[in-house]
Amino acid sequence: MYKFLKTFLFLAVILSACTADKKERPLKTGGIETYAFGRVNQILVVSDSALWNGPVGDTFYYYFAGPYILTPQPEAIFDITHFTPQAFVKRGSRKEFRMILLVADMNDPDEATARMIRNDLGDRKLEQIKRDKGCSVVVGRDKWARNQTIFYVVGYGEEKLAECIASHFPVVAKRINDEDKEIIEATVYQADQNYKLNADIRGQFGLEIRIPGDFKKAKNNTNLDAIWLRRDVRDAHIGLIIHKRPYTSKKQLTKEGMKTIINELGTLISSWIVDSKMQVDDVNLPLLLETTTFDDKYTVVGRGIWEMDNDFKGGPFVCYEVLDEKNGQLYVLYGYVFAPGKDKRNYLQEVEHIIKTASIAGQKPVPKTETR
């Protein structure tokens, strides 16, 4: 339960976060030809061993390696790789990493990481941080490679530094996630789009959405007014159900209402076992709801895990209920992941990325989220 509460709090703060230090440091140097590398959700931390192996490192791991919401087995929010400044400098290729965080106690003159930060930010900026709050996060761009983001996490004293990591985590995490969207976009649509499915969905539901080229139609149930799409790769199966129904009651936008709708749509999906169907499993993990908008349309987002009734299968899902109150319609976009024995975090982000391309009557979605 502690992990669930921690995850819920993470969702609450990150979705309401703004930006860290809006004035990014002008670190770009001329003649950079190398593009930064690094996977989605992957960060490289540079910090002295004594600092990293103490309370500051523990605080960093508590926030940045906390449990991702919501997966059947625990998965970290970010994949963290740590290097001492000496090891970082020794291997020049590490400087070309896409997401780098330099963490230092500026009160310790012997810290090599502190010297690196002072060289980049300058005494004037650091004195300003010391006078103001004693800790801050400054963002830099393209120091050693193109498309690179560097976070200077500084504090005067270990206590202040740990405080800085905790208070700035939401904005730093949001910034990393925003920077990752370009890679997720390229991954999801590496096979271009399935324009035939796009047109079919537009005609059937009045919904604009960008379906990846490697998705196929698995089933179209006209009685439910729902279409099931899927993509199968070697180690995972990603599915998406698009559905529309009349909006009849606010109960449809509650946990029980969403669960009822998902379980009804789950009858579309079965395994080789007779009478098997996909259902919400809110016994082992809770179904969490948040509210958002697609443009001016009220939307409820649910996150949880599914299981196959009468079978031994399961995985995470995300469900968007978009209310078109003017026309009395409720749009449901339900995405799920089945990847036995594999990490599911990135796949879940990919299916949600597809969902977020959806818009009604040509409107482009602009999410604004608050957790409840």
C-alpha positions as CSV (number, residue, x, y, z in Angstrom):
1,M,0.0,0.0,0.0
2,Y,2.9,2.3,0.7
3,K,4.2,1.9,-2.8
4,F,0.7,2.6,-4.2
5,L,0.4,5.8,-2.1
6,K,3.9,6.9,-3.2
7,T,3.0,6.3,-6.9
8,F,-0.3,8.1,-6.5
9,L,1.5,11.2,-5.1
10,F,4.0,11.1,-7.9
11,L,1.1,11.2,-10.4
12,A,-0.5,14.1,-8.6
13,V,2.6,16.3,-8.5
14,I,4.1,15.5,-11.9
15,L,0.9,16.3,-13.8
16,S,0.6,19.6,-12.2
17,A,4.2,20.6,-12.5
18,C,5.4,23.6,-14.5
19,T,9.1,24.1,-15.4
20,A,12.4,24.1,-13.5
21,D,14.6,27.0,-14.2
22,K,13.1,28.7,-17.3
23,K,16.3,30.5,-18.1
24,E,18.4,27.7,-19.6
25,R,22.1,28.2,-19.6
26,P,23.6,29.1,-23.0
27,L,26.0,26.2,-23.0
28,K,25.9,25.3,-26.7
29,T,29.3,25.4,-28.3
30,G,30.0,25.8,-32.0
31,G,30.9,22.9,-34.3
32,I,28.9,20.2,-32.5
33,E,28.2,17.4,-35.0
34,T,27.4,14.5,-32.8
35,Y,23.8,13.8,-31.7
36,A,23.1,12.8,-28.2
37,F,22.1,9.2,-27.5
38,G,20.0,7.5,-24.8
39,R,16.8,5.5,-24.5
40,V,13.5,6.7,-23.3
41,N,13.3,7.1,-19.5
42,Q,17.1,6.7,-19.2
43,I,19.2,9.2,-17.3
44,L,22.9,9.5,-16.5
45,V,23.8,11.0,-13.1
46,V,27.3,12.5,-12.4
47,S,28.1,12.8,-8.7
48,D,31.0,12.2,-6.3
49,S,31.0,8.8,-4.7
50,A,30.9,10.0,-1.1
51,L,27.8,12.1,-1.8
52,W,26.1,9.5,-4.0
53,N,26.5,6.7,-1.4
54,G,24.9,8.8,1.3
55,P,21.5,10.4,2.1
56,V,21.6,12.5,-1.1
57,G,21.9,9.4,-3.3
58,D,19.2,7.7,-1.3
59,T,16.9,10.6,-1.8
60,F,17.6,10.7,-5.5
61,Y,16.7,7.0,-5.9
62,Y,13.6,7.4,-3.7
63,Y,12.1,9.8,-6.2
64,F,13.6,9.0,-9.6
65,A,13.6,5.3,-9.3
66,G,10.3,5.0,-7.5
67,P,7.6,2.7,-8.9
68,Y,6.0,3.6,-12.2
69,I,2.3,3.8,-12.3
70,L,0.8,1.1,-12.7
71,T,2.5,-2.2,-13.7
72,P,1.9,-5.7,-12.4
73,Q,5.6,-6.0,-11.3
74,P,7.5,-3.0,-10.0
75,E,9.2,-1.0,-12.6
76,A,11.2,2.2,-11.9
77,I,10.1,5.6,-13.2
78,F,13.5,6.2,-14.7
79,D,16.5,3.9,-15.4
80,I,19.5,5.5,-13.6
81,T,23.1,5.1,-14.5
82,H,25.6,6.7,-12.1
83,F,29.2,7.8,-12.8
84,T,31.8,9.6,-10.7
85,P,33.0,12.7,-12.5
86,Q,36.4,11.0,-13.0
87,A,34.8,8.0,-14.8
88,F,32.5,10.4,-16.7
89,V,35.4,12.5,-18.1
90,K,37.6,9.4,-18.8
91,R,35.1,8.0,-21.2
92,G,34.4,10.8,-23.6
93,S,31.5,9.1,-25.2
94,R,29.5,9.4,-22.0
95,K,29.4,13.1,-22.5
96,E,27.2,12.5,-25.5
97,F,24.4,11.1,-23.4
98,R,21.0,12.6,-24.0
99,M,19.9,13.2,-20.3
100,I,22.6,14.2,-17.8
101,L,22.1,15.3,-14.2
102,L,25.1,16.8,-12.4
103,V,24.4,16.6,-8.6
104,A,26.7,18.4,-6.2
105,D,27.1,19.9,-2.7
106,M,28.6,23.3,-3.5
107,N,29.8,23.6,0.2
108,D,32.4,20.9,-0.5
109,P,35.4,22.5,-2.3
110,D,36.9,19.0,-2.9
111,E,33.9,17.7,-4.9
112,A,35.0,17.3,-8.6
113,T,31.3,17.5,-9.6
114,A,31.0,20.9,-7.8
115,R,34.0,22.1,-9.8
116,M,32.4,21.0,-13.1
117,I,29.2,22.9,-12.2
118,R,31.0,26.0,-11.1
119,N,32.9,26.0,-14.4
120,D,29.7,25.9,-16.3
121,L,27.4,28.1,-14.3
122,G,29.9,30.6,-13.0
123,D,30.3,32.2,-9.5
124,R,27.7,34.9,-10.1
125,K,24.9,32.4,-10.8
126,L,25.9,30.2,-7.9
127,E,26.1,33.1,-5.4
128,Q,22.6,34.0,-6.5
129,I,21.3,30.5,-5.8
130,K,23.1,30.6,-2.4
131,R,21.4,33.9,-1.4
132,D,18.0,32.9,-2.6
133,K,17.1,29.4,-1.4
134,G,20.4,27.6,-1.1
135,C,19.5,25.1,-3.7
136,S,18.2,25.0,-7.3
137,V,18.1,23.1,-10.6
138,V,19.5,24.9,-13.7
139,V,18.8,23.5,-17.2
140,G,21.4,23.5,-19.9
141,R,21.3,22.4,-23.5
142,D,23.7,20.9,-26.1
143,K,27.0,21.2,-24.2
144,W,28.6,18.1,-25.7
145,A,26.1,16.9,-28.3
146,R,23.0,18.1,-30.1
147,N,19.5,17.4,-28.5
148,Q,21.2,17.0,-25.1
149,T,19.7,18.3,-21.8
150,I,21.8,18.8,-18.7
151,F,20.3,19.4,-15.3
152,Y,22.6,21.1,-12.7
153,V,21.2,20.0,-9.3
154,V,23.0,22.2,-6.8
155,G,22.6,22.8,-3.0
156,Y,24.7,24.3,-0.3
157,G,24.9,21.5,2.2
158,E,23.7,17.9,1.9
159,E,20.4,18.7,3.6
160,K,19.6,21.5,1.2
161,L,20.7,19.3,-1.8
162,A,18.3,16.5,-0.7
163,E,15.6,19.1,-0.3
164,C,16.3,20.4,-3.8
165,I,16.0,16.9,-5.3
166,A,12.7,16.3,-3.6
167,S,11.1,19.7,-4.4
168,H,12.3,19.8,-8.0
169,F,11.6,16.2,-8.9
170,P,8.1,16.9,-10.5
171,V,9.4,19.5,-12.8
172,V,12.6,17.7,-13.7
173,A,10.6,14.4,-14.4
174,K,8.1,16.3,-16.5
175,R,10.9,17.9,-18.5
176,I,12.5,14.5,-19.1
177,N,9.2,13.0,-20.2
178,D,8.5,15.9,-22.5
179,E,12.0,15.5,-24.1
180,D,11.3,11.7,-24.5
181,K,8.2,12.3,-26.6
182,E,10.1,12.8,-29.8
183,I,11.7,9.4,-29.4
184,I,8.4,7.7,-28.5
185,E,6.8,9.3,-31.6
186,A,9.6,8.0,-33.8
187,T,9.3,4.5,-32.2
188,V,5.5,4.3,-32.5
189,Y,5.3,5.5,-36.1
190,Q,8.5,3.9,-37.5
191,A,6.1,1.9,-39.8
192,D,4.3,5.2,-40.7
193,Q,0.5,5.2,-40.2
194,N,-2.3,2.8,-41.2
195,Y,-4.2,5.3,-43.2
196,K,-6.9,2.8,-44.0
197,L,-7.7,2.3,-40.3
198,N,-7.5,6.0,-39.7
199,A,-10.2,6.5,-42.3
200,D,-12.3,3.6,-41.0
201,I,-12.3,5.1,-37.5
202,R,-13.1,8.5,-38.8
203,G,-16.1,7.2,-40.7
204,Q,-17.4,4.9,-37.9
205,F,-16.8,7.1,-34.8
206,G,-16.2,10.7,-36.1
207,L,-12.8,10.4,-34.4
208,E,-9.4,11.5,-35.7
209,I,-6.6,9.3,-34.5
210,R,-3.2,8.3,-35.9
211,I,-2.9,4.5,-35.9
212,P,0.6,3.2,-36.5
213,G,1.2,1.3,-39.7
214,D,2.0,-2.0,-38.0
215,F,-1.4,-2.2,-36.3
216,K,-4.2,-4.3,-37.7
217,K,-7.9,-4.7,-37.2
218,A,-8.6,-7.6,-34.9
219,K,-12.4,-7.3,-34.5
220,N,-15.1,-4.8,-35.3
221,N,-18.3,-5.3,-33.1
222,T,-21.1,-3.1,-34.5
223,N,-23.4,-4.1,-31.7
224,L,-21.0,-2.6,-29.1
225,D,-19.9,0.1,-31.6
226,A,-16.3,-0.8,-30.8
227,I,-13.3,-1.7,-32.8
228,W,-10.3,-3.7,-31.5
229,L,-6.9,-3.0,-33.0
230,R,-3.7,-4.9,-32.1
231,R,0.0,-5.0,-32.8
232,D,2.1,-8.1,-32.3
233,V,5.8,-8.1,-32.0
234,R,8.2,-10.8,-30.9
235,D,8.0,-10.1,-27.1
236,A,4.8,-8.1,-26.7
237,H,1.3,-7.5,-27.8
238,I,-0.2,-4.0,-27.7
239,G,-4.0,-3.6,-28.1
240,L,-6.3,-0.6,-28.5
241,I,-10.1,-0.6,-28.3
242,I,-12.0,2.4,-29.6
243,H,-15.7,2.7,-28.6
244,K,-18.5,5.2,-28.6
245,R,-21.8,5.1,-26.6
246,P,-24.5,7.6,-25.6
247,Y,-23.7,9.6,-22.4
248,T,-26.5,8.8,-20.0
249,S,-25.2,9.4,-16.5
250,K,-22.3,10.8,-14.4
251,K,-21.9,7.2,-13.1
252,Q,-20.2,6.3,-16.4
253,L,-17.3,8.6,-15.3
254,T,-16.8,6.9,-11.9
255,K,-14.5,4.0,-11.1
256,E,-17.3,1.6,-11.1
257,G,-18.7,3.0,-14.3
258,M,-15.4,2.8,-16.1
259,K,-14.8,-0.8,-14.8
260,T,-18.2,-1.8,-16.1
261,I,-17.5,-0.3,-19.5
262,I,-14.0,-1.9,-19.7
263,N,-15.3,-5.3,-18.7
264,E,-18.0,-5.1,-21.3
265,L,-15.4,-4.2,-24.0
266,G,-13.2,-7.0,-22.6
267,T,-15.6,-9.5,-24.0
268,L,-14.2,-8.6,-27.5
269,I,-10.8,-10.1,-26.4
270,S,-10.4,-13.8,-25.7
271,S,-7.6,-16.3,-25.6
272,W,-7.6,-19.9,-26.9
273,I,-9.5,-20.9,-23.7
274,V,-13.2,-21.1,-24.1
275,D,-15.2,-18.4,-22.3
276,S,-12.1,-16.3,-21.6
277,K,-12.4,-12.5,-21.6
278,M,-10.4,-9.5,-20.5
279,Q,-11.5,-8.0,-17.2
280,V,-10.3,-5.3,-14.8
281,D,-8.2,-6.6,-11.9
282,D,-8.7,-4.1,-9.1
283,V,-8.0,-6.6,-6.3
284,N,-4.2,-6.9,-6.7
285,L,-3.8,-3.2,-7.7
286,P,-6.3,-0.4,-7.5
287,L,-7.9,1.4,-10.4
288,L,-6.7,5.0,-10.3
289,L,-8.6,7.9,-11.9
290,E,-7.5,11.3,-12.9
291,T,-9.4,14.1,-14.7
292,T,-8.1,15.9,-17.8
293,T,-9.5,17.7,-20.9
294,F,-9.1,17.2,-24.6
295,D,-9.5,20.8,-25.7
296,D,-12.7,21.7,-23.8
297,K,-14.0,18.2,-23.4
298,Y,-14.1,16.7,-19.9
299,T,-12.1,13.5,-19.8
300,V,-11.5,10.8,-17.1
301,V,-8.3,8.7,-17.4
302,G,-8.1,5.4,-15.6
303,R,-5.0,3.3,-15.0
304,G,-4.8,-0.2,-13.6
305,I,-4.2,-3.8,-14.6
306,W,-6.2,-6.3,-16.5
307,E,-6.5,-10.1,-16.2
308,M,-7.9,-12.7,-18.5
309,D,-10.9,-14.4,-16.9
310,N,-10.5,-18.2,-17.0
311,D,-6.9,-17.8,-18.2
312,F,-3.5,-16.9,-16.6
313,K,-2.8,-13.7,-18.5
314,G,-2.6,-10.0,-17.4
315,G,-0.9,-6.7,-17.8
316,P,-1.3,-2.9,-17.4
317,F,-3.9,-0.7,-19.2
318,V,-4.8,3.0,-19.6
319,C,-8.4,4.1,-20.4
320,Y,-9.6,7.5,-21.6
321,E,-13.3,8.4,-21.3
322,V,-13.9,11.6,-23.3
323,L,-17.2,13.3,-22.8
324,D,-18.7,15.1,-25.8
325,E,-21.5,16.7,-23.8
326,K,-22.8,18.8,-26.6
327,N,-23.7,15.7,-28.7
328,G,-24.4,13.4,-25.8
329,Q,-21.6,11.0,-26.6
330,L,-19.0,9.2,-24.6
331,Y,-15.8,8.2,-26.4
332,V,-13.7,5.4,-24.8
333,L,-10.1,4.7,-25.8
334,Y,-8.7,1.7,-24.0
335,G,-5.1,0.7,-24.5
336,Y,-3.4,-2.4,-22.9
337,V,-0.1,-4.2,-22.9
338,F,0.6,-8.0,-22.8
339,A,4.4,-8.6,-22.5
340,P,5.0,-11.7,-20.3
341,G,8.4,-11.6,-18.6
342,K,9.2,-8.2,-20.1
343,D,9.2,-4.6,-18.8
344,K,5.9,-3.0,-19.7
345,R,6.5,0.7,-18.9
346,N,7.7,1.8,-22.3
347,Y,5.0,-0.2,-24.2
348,L,2.4,1.5,-22.0
349,Q,3.8,4.9,-22.8
350,E,3.6,4.0,-26.5
351,V,-0.1,3.0,-26.4
352,E,-0.9,6.1,-24.5
353,H,1.0,8.2,-27.0
354,I,-1.3,6.8,-29.7
355,I,-4.4,7.6,-27.6
356,K,-3.3,11.2,-27.2
357,T,-3.3,11.7,-30.9
358,A,-7.1,11.4,-30.8
359,S,-9.5,14.3,-31.3
360,I,-13.2,14.7,-32.0
361,A,-14.4,16.7,-35.0
362,G,-10.9,17.6,-35.9
363,Q,-9.9,19.1,-32.5
364,K,-6.4,18.6,-31.3
365,P,-6.1,17.3,-27.7
366,V,-4.4,19.6,-25.2
367,P,-4.1,17.7,-21.9
368,K,-4.5,19.6,-18.6
369,T,-4.5,17.1,-15.8
370,E,-5.3,17.1,-12.1
371,T,-5.4,13.9,-10.0
372,R,-8.3,13.0,-7.7
